[in-house]
Amino acid sequence: MSIEEYRRQILTALLAKTNTKGEPCFDGSSARELLAQLSDEELKEGLLFNTPEDVADVLSGVGKL
């Protein structure tokens, strides 16, 4: 999988996250902002070990701080 595809899948996973009321946790802008915190190099390192959903979980935790 390419880094671009990995980023798209992480973005999709972030946008799919909902709160307890079923409302989206992130809009497109905030999800892209969170994802932009990770460099291509960081994503390359994690690509073999982390699913896009795993990365989205970590990023969504960071977004709540």
Backbone as JSON Lines, residues from 0, in Angstrom:
{"i":0,"aa":"M","n":[0.86,-1.17,0.0],"ca":[0.0,0.0,0.0],"c":[0.9,1.23,0.0]}
{"i":1,"aa":"S","n":[0.53,2.22,-0.75],"ca":[1.29,3.47,-0.81],"c":[0.97,4.34,0.41]}
{"i":2,"aa":"I","n":[1.84,5.29,0.68],"ca":[1.62,6.23,1.78],"c":[0.35,7.04,1.53]}
{"i":3,"aa":"E","n":[0.11,7.42,0.29],"ca":[-1.09,8.2,-0.04],"c":[-2.36,7.4,0.27]}
{"i":4,"aa":"E","n":[-2.35,6.12,-0.09],"ca":[-3.51,5.27,0.19],"c":[-3.68,5.08,1.7]}
{"i":5,"aa":"Y","n":[-2.56,4.89,2.39],"ca":[-2.59,4.74,3.85],"c":[-3.2,5.98,4.49]}
{"i":6,"aa":"R","n":[-2.76,7.16,4.04],"ca":[-3.33,8.43,4.55],"c":[-4.83,8.49,4.29]}
{"i":7,"aa":"R","n":[-5.25,8.11,3.09],"ca":[-6.69,8.15,2.75],"c":[-7.48,7.23,3.68]}
{"i":8,"aa":"Q","n":[-6.94,6.05,3.93],"ca":[-7.65,5.11,4.8],"c":[-7.7,5.61,6.24]}
{"i":9,"aa":"I","n":[-6.64,6.24,6.7],"ca":[-6.64,6.82,8.05],"c":[-7.67,7.94,8.12]}
{"i":10,"aa":"L","n":[-7.7,8.79,7.11],"ca":[-8.68,9.88,7.07],"c":[-10.1,9.33,7.09]}
{"i":11,"aa":"T","n":[-10.36,8.3,6.32],"ca":[-11.68,7.66,6.3],"c":[-12.04,7.13,7.68]}
{"i":12,"aa":"A","n":[-11.07,6.51,8.36],"ca":[-11.32,5.97,9.7],"c":[-11.6,7.1,10.69]}
{"i":13,"aa":"L","n":[-10.88,8.21,10.57],"ca":[-11.13,9.36,11.46],"c":[-12.54,9.91,11.23]}
{"i":14,"aa":"L","n":[-12.91,10.04,9.98],"ca":[-14.23,10.6,9.67],"c":[-15.37,9.66,10.08]}
{"i":15,"aa":"A","n":[-15.08,8.38,10.22],"ca":[-16.1,7.41,10.63],"c":[-16.3,7.37,12.14]}
{"i":16,"aa":"K","n":[-15.39,7.97,12.89],"ca":[-15.5,7.94,14.35],"c":[-16.69,8.78,14.81]}
{"i":17,"aa":"T","n":[-17.44,8.22,15.75],"ca":[-18.6,8.93,16.3],"c":[-18.52,8.94,17.82]}
{"i":18,"aa":"N","n":[-19.23,9.9,18.41],"ca":[-19.3,9.97,19.87],"c":[-20.44,9.08,20.36]}
{"i":19,"aa":"T","n":[-20.71,9.14,21.65],"ca":[-21.74,8.27,22.23],"c":[-23.14,8.57,21.7]}
{"i":20,"aa":"K","n":[-23.33,9.77,21.16],"ca":[-24.62,10.14,20.59],"c":[-24.72,9.77,19.11]}
{"i":21,"aa":"G","n":[-23.65,9.19,18.57],"ca":[-23.65,8.82,17.17],"c":[-23.28,9.95,16.24]}
{"i":22,"aa":"E","n":[-22.84,11.07,16.81],"ca":[-22.44,12.22,16.0],"c":[-20.97,12.09,15.61]}
{"i":23,"aa":"P","n":[-20.6,12.6,14.45],"ca":[-19.19,12.53,14.03],"c":[-18.29,13.26,15.03]}
{"i":24,"aa":"C","n":[-17.15,12.66,15.3],"ca":[-16.16,13.28,16.2],"c":[-15.38,14.38,15.49]}
{"i":25,"aa":"F","n":[-15.2,14.22,14.19],"ca":[-14.36,15.15,13.42],"c":[-15.04,15.54,12.13]}
{"i":26,"aa":"D","n":[-14.84,16.8,11.74],"ca":[-15.23,17.2,10.4],"c":[-14.0,17.01,9.51]}
{"i":27,"aa":"G","n":[-14.16,17.19,8.24],"ca":[-13.06,16.95,7.3],"c":[-11.83,17.76,7.62]}
{"i":28,"aa":"S","n":[-12.03,19.01,7.97],"ca":[-10.9,19.9,8.25],"c":[-10.11,19.46,9.48]}
{"i":29,"aa":"S","n":[-10.81,19.15,10.56],"ca":[-10.11,18.75,11.79],"c":[-9.45,17.38,11.63]}
{"i":30,"aa":"A","n":[-10.07,16.49,10.87],"ca":[-9.47,15.17,10.63],"c":[-8.19,15.32,9.81]}
{"i":31,"aa":"R","n":[-8.22,16.16,8.78],"ca":[-7.02,16.38,7.97],"c":[-5.92,17.05,8.79]}
{"i":32,"aa":"E","n":[-6.31,17.96,9.68],"ca":[-5.33,18.63,10.54],"c":[-4.63,17.62,11.46]}
{"i":33,"aa":"L","n":[-5.4,16.72,12.04],"ca":[-4.8,15.68,12.88],"c":[-3.85,14.8,12.08]}
{"i":34,"aa":"L","n":[-4.29,14.4,10.92],"ca":[-3.48,13.52,10.08],"c":[-2.2,14.2,9.61]}
{"i":35,"aa":"A","n":[-2.26,15.5,9.41],"ca":[-1.09,16.26,8.96],"c":[0.02,16.27,10.01]}
{"i":36,"aa":"Q","n":[-0.29,15.91,11.25],"ca":[0.72,15.86,12.3],"c":[1.73,14.74,12.05]}
{"i":37,"aa":"L","n":[1.37,13.78,11.22],"ca":[2.25,12.65,10.94],"c":[2.95,12.85,9.6]}
{"i":38,"aa":"S","n":[4.25,12.74,9.62],"ca":[5.03,12.86,8.39],"c":[4.94,11.57,7.58]}
{"i":39,"aa":"D","n":[5.3,11.67,6.32],"ca":[5.34,10.46,5.49],"c":[6.3,9.44,6.09]}
{"i":40,"aa":"E","n":[7.41,9.92,6.64],"ca":[8.4,9.01,7.23],"c":[7.8,8.26,8.42]}
{"i":41,"aa":"E","n":[7.04,8.97,9.27],"ca":[6.4,8.31,10.41],"c":[5.38,7.28,9.94]}
{"i":42,"aa":"L","n":[4.65,7.62,8.91],"ca":[3.66,6.68,8.38],"c":[4.33,5.46,7.78]}
{"i":43,"aa":"K","n":[5.45,5.65,7.09],"ca":[6.18,4.52,6.51],"c":[6.61,3.55,7.6]}
{"i":44,"aa":"E","n":[7.08,4.1,8.72],"ca":[7.52,3.26,9.83],"c":[6.36,2.44,10.41]}
{"i":45,"aa":"G","n":[5.2,3.05,10.52],"ca":[4.06,2.38,11.12],"c":[3.25,1.52,10.19]}
{"i":46,"aa":"L","n":[3.44,1.7,8.9],"ca":[2.64,1.01,7.89],"c":[2.63,-0.5,8.06]}
{"i":47,"aa":"L","n":[3.77,-1.07,8.43],"ca":[3.86,-2.52,8.56],"c":[3.21,-3.05,9.84]}
{"i":48,"aa":"F","n":[3.01,-2.19,10.82],"ca":[2.58,-2.65,12.13],"c":[1.21,-2.13,12.57]}
{"i":49,"aa":"N","n":[0.74,-1.06,11.96],"ca":[-0.5,-0.43,12.4],"c":[-1.51,-0.34,11.27]}
{"i":50,"aa":"T","n":[-2.73,-0.75,11.56],"ca":[-3.79,-0.58,10.57],"c":[-4.18,0.9,10.54]}
{"i":51,"aa":"P","n":[-4.83,1.33,9.48],"ca":[-5.32,2.71,9.45],"c":[-6.23,3.02,10.65]}
{"i":52,"aa":"E","n":[-7.0,2.03,11.06],"ca":[-7.9,2.23,12.21],"c":[-7.1,2.43,13.5]}
{"i":53,"aa":"D","n":[-5.98,1.69,13.64],"ca":[-5.12,1.87,14.81],"c":[-4.59,3.3,14.87]}
{"i":54,"aa":"V","n":[-4.13,3.79,13.74],"ca":[-3.58,5.15,13.69],"c":[-4.68,6.16,13.98]}
{"i":55,"aa":"A","n":[-5.86,5.95,13.43],"ca":[-6.99,6.85,13.69],"c":[-7.34,6.87,15.17]}
{"i":56,"aa":"D","n":[-7.28,5.71,15.83],"ca":[-7.56,5.65,17.27],"c":[-6.56,6.49,18.05]}
{"i":57,"aa":"V","n":[-5.29,6.37,17.71],"ca":[-4.25,7.15,18.4],"c":[-4.46,8.64,18.13]}
{"i":58,"aa":"L","n":[-4.68,8.99,16.89],"ca":[-4.88,10.41,16.54],"c":[-6.13,10.98,17.2]}
{"i":59,"aa":"S","n":[-7.18,10.21,17.28],"ca":[-8.41,10.72,17.88],"c":[-8.22,10.94,19.37]}
{"i":60,"aa":"G","n":[-7.37,10.14,20.01],"ca":[-7.05,10.37,21.41],"c":[-6.26,11.64,21.59]}
{"i":61,"aa":"V","n":[-5.36,11.92,20.66],"ca":[-4.57,13.15,20.7],"c":[-5.49,14.34,20.5]}
{"i":62,"aa":"G","n":[-6.47,14.21,19.62],"ca":[-7.37,15.3,19.34],"c":[-8.25,15.7,20.49]}
{"i":63,"aa":"K","n":[-8.39,14.82,21.49],"ca":[-9.25,15.11,22.63],"c":[-8.52,15.76,23.78]}
{"i":64,"aa":"L","n":[-7.2,15.9,23.65],"ca":[-6.41,16.5,24.74],"c":[-6.61,17.98,24.79]}
